[in-house]
């Protein structure tokens, strides 16, 4: 890739769309498993430029959105404690807990800081040995190596005042959960390219074979996504179900071996709850026993948390691909980016935020618009 514009070329987009239209003969439902891809799809109107036979279902690919309410409430409880510097990426600060968010905790006197890397939090721990520094470690496989490295470095440097509140989730078990749900309509997947750039594709062939679905590893620019859709539709029309790498410029079959080794040293696989979905076996990571001293959940013994989701919020159904954001009665009325009821309206990768940001209340004219223009 020389220039990002190469992957936004309208003429190439038209050719891919024409190829998809020429290939498809019956309805197909594909799911993208990445919030970044969802935003690109909605921003560029890709879903509305596709032939009517191809439906895109937005999956649980937003790490902020799937962080369970119980973990959010634990973060709020820890951040409110005296002597704690609580560090997080900015998009977590407005995610609503049961009765408040991290912005509210900060306004009430909690030392809540936005950082751009777990290493920033590690530096704070070095500079403030008299304070407990906690980093909110959320995300899919993409953020796990950096968070693992921070814990690894904390132990190496003897920074006993640094800990990680872990809420890491893994994509392959989520795909398994989607495919085994009784309401599943998904017939193919666009797999997240950045996840595969870390972990590789070794876990995907079994999923494709057992559930008889194509799995196409896809990037994030308009042409990346259209090419992923083209390949998935071609497989479906041919009755094929295999893994294809349409993001070869970033993804190798074995991913990033150094990053995977760091993850395997610091984390171990565990069951994990997903907000709006429930508990998925083997779908997350936690710190291994060797690094348990840096586990904020154990260090602060945050127990007795009772959670309650807003009754009107249907973000769980959005995350499962059961409804589009505009089908929720709270969308754009009682739930907006300024007054969010659920994380899907807060996060920069949330489907509700994408629909709100790009004004998808009116969906009548996009078919006439120029591709990716």
C-alpha positions as CSV (number, residue, x, y, z in Angstrom):
1,X,0.0,0.0,0.0
2,X,1.5,3.4,-1.1
3,X,-1.4,5.7,-0.4
4,X,-4.6,5.3,1.5
5,X,-6.5,6.8,-1.5
6,X,-5.7,3.6,-3.4
7,X,-8.3,1.9,-1.2
8,X,-11.0,4.6,-1.7
9,X,-11.0,4.7,-5.5
10,X,-14.7,5.1,-6.7
11,X,-14.1,3.5,-10.1
12,X,-12.6,0.4,-8.5
13,X,-15.5,0.3,-6.0
14,X,-18.0,0.4,-8.9
15,X,-16.2,-2.6,-10.6
16,X,-16.3,-4.6,-7.4
17,X,-20.0,-3.8,-6.9
18,X,-20.7,-4.8,-10.5
19,X,-18.9,-8.1,-9.9
20,X,-20.9,-8.7,-6.8
21,X,-24.2,-8.0,-8.6
22,X,-23.2,-10.2,-11.5
23,X,-22.3,-13.1,-9.0
24,X,-25.2,-13.0,-6.6
25,X,-28.3,-15.1,-7.5
26,X,-30.1,-15.4,-4.1
27,X,-30.2,-13.7,-0.7
28,X,-27.1,-14.0,1.6
29,X,-26.5,-12.6,5.1
30,X,-22.9,-11.7,6.0
31,X,-21.6,-10.5,9.4
32,X,-18.6,-8.2,9.9
33,X,-17.0,-8.9,13.2
34,X,-15.3,-5.6,13.8
35,X,-16.7,-2.2,14.9
36,X,-14.1,-0.4,12.8
37,X,-15.5,-2.2,9.7
38,X,-19.0,-1.4,10.8
39,X,-18.2,2.4,10.9
40,X,-16.5,2.2,7.5
41,X,-19.5,0.4,6.0
42,X,-22.0,2.9,7.4
43,X,-19.8,6.0,6.7
44,X,-19.4,5.1,3.0
45,X,-22.9,3.6,2.6
46,X,-21.5,0.3,1.5
47,X,-24.5,-1.7,2.8
48,X,-26.9,0.4,0.8
49,X,-24.8,0.3,-2.4
50,X,-24.9,-3.5,-2.4
51,X,-27.5,-5.5,-4.3
52,X,-30.6,-6.2,-2.2
53,X,-29.7,-9.9,-2.0
54,X,-26.6,-9.1,0.1
55,X,-27.4,-8.1,3.7
56,X,-24.7,-7.0,6.2
57,X,-25.3,-7.9,9.8
58,X,-23.3,-5.9,12.4
59,X,-21.6,-8.3,14.9
60,X,-20.2,-7.9,18.4
61,X,-17.0,-6.4,17.2
62,X,-16.7,-3.3,19.4
63,X,-14.5,-4.0,22.5
64,X,-15.9,-1.1,24.5
65,X,-19.5,-2.2,23.7
66,X,-19.0,-5.8,24.9
67,X,-17.2,-5.0,28.1
68,X,-19.8,-6.3,30.7
69,X,-21.6,-4.0,33.0
70,X,-20.2,-5.8,36.0
71,X,-16.6,-4.9,34.9
72,X,-17.6,-1.3,34.2
73,X,-19.0,-1.1,37.8
74,X,-15.8,-2.6,39.2
75,X,-13.8,0.0,37.3
76,X,-16.0,2.7,38.8
77,X,-15.6,1.3,42.3
78,X,-11.8,1.1,42.0
79,X,-11.5,4.6,40.4
80,X,-13.4,6.2,43.3
81,X,-11.0,4.8,45.9
82,X,-8.5,7.2,47.6
83,X,-4.9,6.8,46.5
84,X,-5.8,5.3,43.1
85,X,-4.8,6.8,39.7
86,X,-7.2,5.1,37.3
87,X,-6.0,5.1,33.7
88,X,-8.1,4.4,30.6
89,X,-8.5,5.1,26.9
90,X,-10.8,8.0,26.4
91,X,-13.7,6.0,24.9
92,X,-14.3,4.2,28.2
93,X,-15.0,7.4,30.2
94,X,-18.6,7.9,29.0
95,X,-19.6,4.2,29.0
96,X,-22.5,4.0,31.4
97,X,-22.3,1.8,34.4
98,X,-25.3,1.0,36.5
99,X,-25.7,4.5,37.9
100,X,-22.7,6.6,36.7
101,X,-19.6,6.7,34.5
102,X,-15.9,7.4,34.8
103,X,-16.5,11.1,34.0
104,X,-18.8,11.3,37.0
105,X,-16.3,9.6,39.2
106,X,-13.7,12.2,38.1
107,X,-16.1,15.1,38.8
108,X,-16.6,13.6,42.3
109,X,-12.9,13.7,43.0
110,X,-11.6,10.4,41.6
111,X,-8.2,10.6,39.9
112,X,-9.2,9.3,36.4
113,X,-6.8,9.9,33.6
114,X,-6.9,9.4,29.8
115,X,-3.8,7.7,28.5
116,X,-2.8,6.6,25.0
117,X,-1.0,3.5,25.9
118,X,-0.7,1.1,28.9
119,X,3.0,2.2,28.9
120,X,1.8,5.7,29.9
121,X,0.1,4.2,32.9
122,X,3.3,2.3,33.7
123,X,5.2,5.5,33.7
124,X,2.7,7.1,36.1
125,X,3.3,4.1,38.4
126,X,7.0,4.8,38.3
127,X,6.6,8.5,39.0
128,X,4.1,8.0,41.8
129,X,5.3,5.1,44.0
130,X,3.0,6.2,46.8
131,X,-0.2,5.7,44.6
132,X,-1.9,2.6,43.1
133,X,-2.0,3.0,39.3
134,X,-4.6,0.9,37.5
135,X,-5.0,0.5,33.8
136,X,-8.3,-0.5,32.3
137,X,-7.2,-3.3,30.0
138,X,-10.1,-4.0,27.6
139,X,-10.2,-5.1,24.0
140,X,-9.9,-7.9,21.5
141,X,-6.6,-9.7,20.5
142,X,-5.3,-6.4,19.0
143,X,-4.7,-4.6,22.3
144,X,-3.7,-7.7,24.3
145,X,0.1,-7.7,23.4
146,X,0.6,-4.1,24.6
147,X,-1.3,-4.8,27.8
148,X,0.6,-8.0,28.3
149,X,3.9,-6.1,27.8
150,X,2.9,-3.5,30.4
151,X,2.4,-6.1,33.0
152,X,5.5,-7.9,32.0
153,X,7.5,-4.7,32.4
154,X,5.9,-3.9,35.7
155,X,7.1,-7.1,37.1
156,X,10.6,-6.7,35.6
157,X,10.9,-3.2,37.0
158,X,9.5,-4.1,40.4
159,X,6.5,-1.7,40.1
160,X,4.3,-3.3,42.7
161,X,1.8,-0.4,42.5
162,X,0.8,-1.1,38.9
163,X,-2.2,-3.4,38.1
164,X,-4.4,-4.2,35.2
165,X,-8.2,-4.5,35.3
166,X,-8.6,-7.1,32.6
167,X,-11.6,-7.5,30.3
168,X,-10.0,-9.0,27.2
169,X,-12.2,-11.0,24.7
170,X,-11.4,-13.3,21.8
171,X,-13.0,-13.3,18.4
172,X,-13.2,-17.1,17.4
173,X,-15.4,-18.1,20.4
174,X,-17.7,-15.2,19.6
175,X,-18.1,-16.5,16.1
176,X,-18.9,-19.9,17.6
177,X,-21.5,-18.3,19.9
178,X,-23.1,-16.5,16.9
179,X,-23.3,-19.6,14.8
180,X,-24.8,-21.8,17.6
181,X,-27.5,-19.3,18.6
182,X,-31.0,-20.4,17.7
183,X,-31.7,-17.0,16.1
184,X,-28.6,-17.1,13.8
185,X,-29.1,-16.0,10.2
186,X,-25.4,-15.5,9.4
187,X,-24.1,-17.4,6.3
188,X,-20.6,-15.9,6.1
189,X,-18.2,-13.7,8.0
190,X,-15.8,-10.8,7.3
191,X,-13.1,-11.5,9.8
192,X,-11.3,-8.6,11.4
193,X,-7.9,-8.0,9.7
194,X,-6.2,-6.4,12.7
195,X,-7.1,-9.3,15.0
196,X,-5.7,-11.8,12.5
197,X,-2.5,-9.6,12.1
198,X,-1.8,-10.6,15.7
199,X,-3.2,-14.1,16.0
200,X,-3.1,-15.4,12.5
201,X,-5.8,-17.5,11.0
202,X,-5.2,-20.9,12.6
203,X,-8.4,-20.9,14.6
204,X,-10.7,-20.2,11.6
205,X,-10.6,-23.2,9.3
206,X,-12.3,-25.4,11.9
207,X,-15.0,-22.8,12.4
208,X,-15.6,-22.5,8.6
209,X,-15.7,-26.3,8.2
210,X,-18.0,-27.1,11.2
211,X,-20.5,-24.4,10.5
212,X,-20.1,-24.5,6.7
213,X,-19.6,-20.7,6.4
214,X,-17.0,-18.8,4.4
215,X,-14.6,-16.7,6.5
216,X,-12.8,-13.9,4.7
217,X,-10.2,-11.9,6.5
218,X,-10.8,-8.3,5.5
219,X,-9.3,-4.9,6.0
220,X,-11.1,-1.6,6.8
221,X,-11.0,0.6,3.8
222,X,-14.0,0.6,1.4
223,X,-12.2,-1.5,-1.3
224,X,-11.0,-3.9,1.4
225,X,-14.6,-4.5,2.6
226,X,-16.0,-4.7,-0.9
227,X,-13.4,-7.3,-1.9
228,X,-14.2,-9.3,1.3
229,X,-17.8,-9.2,0.4
230,X,-17.1,-10.2,-3.2
231,X,-15.1,-13.2,-2.1
232,X,-17.6,-14.3,0.5
233,X,-20.5,-14.1,-2.0
234,X,-18.5,-16.0,-4.6
235,X,-17.9,-18.8,-2.1
236,X,-21.6,-18.9,-1.0
237,X,-22.8,-19.1,-4.6
238,X,-20.3,-22.0,-5.3
239,X,-21.3,-23.8,-2.1
240,X,-17.8,-23.4,-0.6
241,X,-16.9,-22.7,3.0
242,X,-13.2,-21.9,3.6
243,X,-10.9,-19.3,5.0
244,X,-9.6,-16.6,2.5
245,X,-7.1,-13.9,3.3
246,X,-8.1,-10.7,1.5
247,X,-5.8,-8.6,3.7
248,X,-2.5,-10.2,2.8
249,X,-0.7,-6.9,3.0
250,X,-1.1,-7.0,6.9
251,X,-2.0,-10.6,7.8
252,X,0.2,-13.7,7.7
253,X,-1.1,-17.2,8.5
254,X,0.8,-17.3,11.8
255,X,0.1,-13.7,12.7
256,X,2.8,-12.0,14.8
257,X,4.7,-14.7,16.6
258,X,6.4,-12.3,19.0
259,X,3.1,-10.7,20.1
260,X,1.5,-14.1,20.5
261,X,4.4,-15.3,22.7
262,X,3.9,-12.2,24.9
263,X,0.2,-12.9,25.2
264,X,0.8,-16.6,26.0
265,X,3.3,-15.7,28.7
266,X,1.1,-13.2,30.6
267,X,-2.5,-14.3,29.9
268,X,-4.4,-17.6,30.0
269,X,-7.8,-18.4,28.4
270,X,-10.9,-18.1,30.5
271,X,-14.6,-17.8,30.2
272,X,-15.8,-14.2,29.8
273,X,-19.1,-12.4,29.9
274,X,-20.0,-10.1,27.0
275,X,-22.3,-7.2,27.5
276,X,-25.7,-7.8,26.0
277,X,-24.8,-11.4,25.0
278,X,-23.8,-13.3,28.2
279,X,-21.1,-15.7,29.1
280,X,-19.1,-17.3,26.3
281,X,-16.8,-20.2,27.1
282,X,-13.1,-19.7,26.5
283,X,-13.8,-16.3,25.1
284,X,-11.4,-14.2,27.2
285,X,-8.1,-13.9,28.9
286,X,-7.0,-13.3,32.4
287,X,-3.6,-12.9,34.0
288,X,-1.8,-16.1,34.8
289,X,-0.9,-17.0,38.3
290,X,2.7,-15.8,37.7
291,X,1.3,-12.2,37.1
292,X,-1.7,-12.4,39.5
293,X,-0.1,-9.8,41.8
294,X,-0.8,-7.2,39.0
295,X,-4.5,-8.2,38.7
296,X,-6.6,-5.2,39.9
297,X,-9.6,-7.4,40.4
298,X,-7.8,-9.5,42.9
299,X,-5.8,-6.6,44.5
300,X,-8.9,-4.5,45.3
301,X,-11.2,-7.4,46.0
302,X,-14.1,-5.8,44.2
303,X,-17.1,-8.0,45.1
304,X,-20.8,-7.6,45.7
305,X,-21.4,-5.7,42.5
306,X,-25.0,-5.7,41.5
307,X,-25.8,-4.5,38.0
308,X,-28.9,-3.4,36.2
309,X,-29.2,-2.6,32.5
310,X,-31.6,0.2,31.3
311,X,-34.8,-1.6,30.4
312,X,-35.4,0.5,27.3
313,X,-31.9,0.0,25.9
314,X,-31.7,-2.8,23.2
315,X,-27.9,-2.6,22.6
316,X,-27.6,-6.3,23.4
317,X,-29.8,-7.1,20.4
318,X,-27.7,-4.7,18.3
319,X,-24.5,-6.5,19.4
320,X,-26.0,-9.9,18.5
321,X,-27.1,-8.6,15.0
322,X,-30.7,-9.2,15.8
323,X,-31.8,-5.6,15.1
324,X,-30.3,-2.5,13.5
325,X,-29.7,0.5,15.7
326,X,-32.6,2.4,14.2
327,X,-35.0,-0.3,15.3
328,X,-34.4,0.6,18.9
329,X,-37.1,3.0,20.1
330,X,-34.6,4.9,22.2
331,X,-32.2,5.5,19.2
332,X,-31.7,9.2,18.6
333,X,-34.3,10.2,21.2
334,X,-33.5,9.3,24.8
335,X,-30.3,7.7,23.7
336,X,-27.7,9.9,21.9
337,X,-23.9,10.3,22.2
338,X,-24.5,13.0,24.8
339,X,-27.0,10.9,26.8
340,X,-26.1,7.3,26.0
341,X,-28.1,4.4,27.4
342,X,-25.7,1.8,26.2
343,X,-22.0,1.5,25.1
344,X,-23.0,1.0,21.5
345,X,-23.9,4.7,21.4
346,X,-20.7,5.8,23.1
347,X,-17.8,4.0,21.5
348,X,-16.1,5.1,18.4
349,X,-16.6,1.6,17.1
350,X,-20.2,1.2,18.3
351,X,-22.9,0.5,15.7
352,X,-25.4,2.9,17.3
353,X,-22.8,5.7,17.2
354,X,-22.1,4.9,13.5
355,X,-25.8,5.2,12.6
356,X,-26.2,8.4,14.6
357,X,-23.0,10.0,13.4
358,X,-23.7,9.4,9.7
359,X,-27.4,10.3,10.0
360,X,-28.9,7.0,9.1
361,X,-32.4,8.0,10.2
362,X,-33.1,8.8,6.5
363,X,-32.1,5.8,4.4
364,X,-34.0,6.4,1.2
365,X,-31.4,8.0,-1.0
366,X,-28.1,6.2,-0.5
367,X,-28.7,3.8,-3.3
368,X,-28.4,6.7,-5.8
369,X,-25.1,7.9,-4.3
370,X,-21.6,7.4,-5.7
371,X,-19.7,4.5,-4.2
372,X,-17.3,5.5,-1.4
373,X,-17.7,9.1,-2.5
